[in-house]
Structures are given as C-alpha cells and as structure tokens.
Amino acid sequence: MNNSSLFAEAKRFIPGGVNSPVRAFRNVGGEPFFVSNAKGSHIWDVEGREYIDYVGTWGPAILGHAPELVVEAVRETAKRGLSFGIPNPLEVEMARLICTWVPSVEKVRMVNSGTEATMSCIRLARGATNRRLVVKFEGCYHGHVDSLLVKAGSGALTHGSPDSAGIPQELADLTIAIPFNSPEALAQTFRRFGEQIAGVIVEAVPANAGLFLPRAGFYEGLRSLCDQYNALLIFDEVMTGFRVAKGGYQELAGIKPDLTAMGKVIGGGLPIGAFGGRTDIMNMLSPEGPVYQAGTLSGNPLAMAAGLSQLRELEQVGGWALLEILGQQMERAVRDSLSRRGKNYQFNRLGSMFCLFFTEEPVWSFADAMKSDLTAFRKFFHFCLERGIYFPPSQFETGFLCLQHTAADLERTTEAIDRFLHL
C-alpha cells in the first residue's frame, strides 16, 4: 500500500478521491498523502514518512493528536453506548460549560458540524426577524450552506452570484457580500437594505482565505449598525471558538454577538457543531418556537465526552497562554528570517493561528490575500513537505499550533522556511 495506489483507488469510488476538496492538493499540485496515524504534533503517512503537522485536523487538535485523556474519555463513554437519540447527561454538561465560558451565549444547541451551526443561525435569524436578506463578507467561509456559498459581485452593494452549481440565483439574491474591514461598504449596505437585513454573519477572524484580522473599531461599528437596524449579529467562531481564548474571539474583542456558531475544538476531534445566543432568540427554536431544527446524532455522547475532556484540560493547564507563547516564538523566528533574507512577505498571526502570505502588501481583506504569489506558495509548500513539514495545502488556509509542538519542531520548521527564503 502506498499513497499513489490509495489515491488511484480513492478516485474510483470517491469524487476527486477526497471527502473534502482542499485535501486533493489541487491548489499546490501533486497528489495527497494518506495518514495512517498521528500523535502529538506529528503525523505519519501509509509509507511511514513522518511530518510535523500544522493543520491539526483543521483546528480541533489543540492539545495535539490523540491526547490520552481524550482517547480515554471516548473509550469509557463508548462502553456505555455510541449513540442514544434521546438526551444524555454529557450534552447538559457541555451546554452548561459553553454558556458559562461565552458571555453572549445564554442557551445553546448542539449539532454535528460547523456547516449545520451556521445554517441554523441563518434560519434562526430570518425566523426571529421575519426578514430575508443576509450580509456576509468576501473571503469568509461558513461551510457549504446554500445561502452562504456566495461571492461578491462587481460592486460592494451588488448581490452575489452562486459560488457553486446547484444553488439557485434566487437564493443567492438574498445574500449580500461586501469587503471585510470596509466601514464604508458596511454603512452603504445598511443605508440601502437595513430594514430588510435579518442578520450579518462574519468569521470572527477570517481564516478561510488565509488569516486576516479586523481593524480597530470595525466590529464596534458593525455592532452599532446591527443595533440601529434591529439586525442580528452572528459570529462564526467555528475556528476561533475556544482556540484563541476561553470565550472565543468575542472575549478578546469585547463584542457580544446575538448568535454564535461553534465547532472544531469543542469536539476534541469528533464531528461536532453548536450554536447559541440570547435566550429570546434561541427560544424561537422548536420545540419552544416556530423555527425548526433537528439532528439524529446531535449531542452524541462520544463527541460530548471528547470535547469536555479537551476543554477542561485547556482550562487546567492554561492552554491559551501557552499557545500564545508558542505563537510568539514562531512569529519572531519567521519575521527574523524574512528580514534577514530581504523579504517583506506578510505573516499574520492570532494566538495559535497563523498564515504566511506570499505578498509584500499588508493583508486586511480577501482582495489583499488574492495578491499573493501562488507559484511561490506552491514551491514553498512542496519544499517544506519534502522536509517533513506539513502546512495547509493552500495559500488561502490557516495553519494551527497545538500544545504538543516542541521547541525542536519550531526550530526545524523555521530553519526550513529560512532556507526556502534564501533560494
């Protein structure tokens, strides 16, 4: 068994040979490798090659791969049953923890993915406001939800076009996509459509087009406009929730959204999602209210057990402070290399999330990210991969650190980056 033969076999039975598109390596060229096992900060492919992993299953592996306390929690829970389809005590524990840690969340409902969480937030916002329009931002990805797979048109106030076949134009017309970090576009949108806007959804920190941060005051202005026009503010914290801070990015920003979508870290590596917010809004959900949402595996005991053990460990060890230290170490080393090699590439970081953009202009938006040199990134990706360092296989994805990344991992990684910049 090797990577090439497995990929050939996969393409016979799975579209593109993968179950999520970025895994196909189309953005960097070549064929993907297949993982046989993972531990700590390292993964091994089916041919026995070892890699330092900076994908971390796209965020959930914040403690590292296969932490024993999470594995043990799943093992013990599995002995009592894999799924029930009726309430179990662990989902109550998880709900209590989320509502305690995230001040904006007074009630929460568990689902099975980030996509389910954002989809449910949109339906709930429309049901609560009796309005139809949704505002999103260019470069923000919220899962493969019909209403949100939309990119901007030619102008800031132009309705989007579907980003995927199978999405009717009529549905896309209900979504307005505008540039991130543009108070002007935001103000124009509300002046024109404010009374029709059910909600504004935003990745708390956009991390699906690389990583770029909100400018000072941007979210304060957004919160104010939503209040003025009685639209709901929805933070997508599927990536940032419980990764950048105990209460998510909203804790760092001091902003209270009306609804929050969560996922990834709260499942400890198992499929999970959640959404929550103000009591009056959440009580619009069935069986309390008229907005329907359901899921056979929602609140699955294995996912609850894995997530609870991971979150409690993060709190106990002060994981967010430790991850910030690791992030600072990586950032200093990368910036030193960039300076020494005469490059002005952009390195954006928030805590344990990071992205090296191959552009010499600051990146504050999707349009800025699109200026990156994709050829240089492809060469960089394969240069590192050949040296046993696995970064996300796209310029427009975010890398992740975990608590098991060591000083030796970072040294080997930054040495490889330095050597590449010297070429």
NORPEBEL-V306209 format. One line per field, one symbol per residue. ss: DSSP state (A for helix, B for strand, O for the rest). phi: phi as a letter, one per 30 degrees, with the letter a starting at -180 (. if undefined). A space follows every 10 residues. Layout:
# NORPEBEL-V306209
ss->???
phi->???
This chain:
# NORPEBEL-V306209
ss->OOAAAAAAAA AAAOAAAOOO AAAAOOOOOO OOOOBBBBBB OBBBBOOOOB BBBOOAAAAO OOOOBOOAAA AAAAAAAAOO OOOOOOOOAA AAAAAAAAAA AOOOOOBBBB BOOAAAAAAA AAAAAAAAAO OOBBBBBOOO OOOOOAAAOB BOOOOOOOBO BBOOOOOOAA AAOOBBBBOO OOAAAAAAAA AAAAAABBBB BBBOOOOOOO OOOOOOOAAA AAAAAAAAAO OBBBBBBOOO BOOOBOOOAA AAAOOOOOBB BBBAAAAOOO OOBBBBBOAA AAOOBOOOOO BOOOOOOOOO AAAAAAAAAA AAAAAAAOAA AAAAAAAAAA AAAAAAAAAA OOOOOBBBBB OOBBBBBOOO OOOOOAAAAO OOOAAAAAAA AAAAAAOOBB OOOOOOOOBB OOOOOOAAAA AAAAAAAAAA AAO
phi->.bdddddddd ddbbeiibca edddiddbii cdccdcabai cbbbddcjdc bdccchhikd dddjdhdddd eddddddddc kdabibebdd dddddddddd dcedccbbbd bcaddddded ddddddddch bcdbcbceic cbiddedcdb cdddbdcddd cecadjcded dddccccbdd iceddddddd ddbedcddac cbdebebcbi bbcddeiddd ddddddddch cdcccdcedd dicdaecidd dddiccddbb cblhedcijc daaabalded ddddddddbd cdaaaecdie dddddddddd dddeddcied dddddddddd dedddddedd ciccdcccbb hccaaccdbc cecbaddddd dddddddedd ededddcibc cedadcbccb cbdcdceded dddddddddd ddd
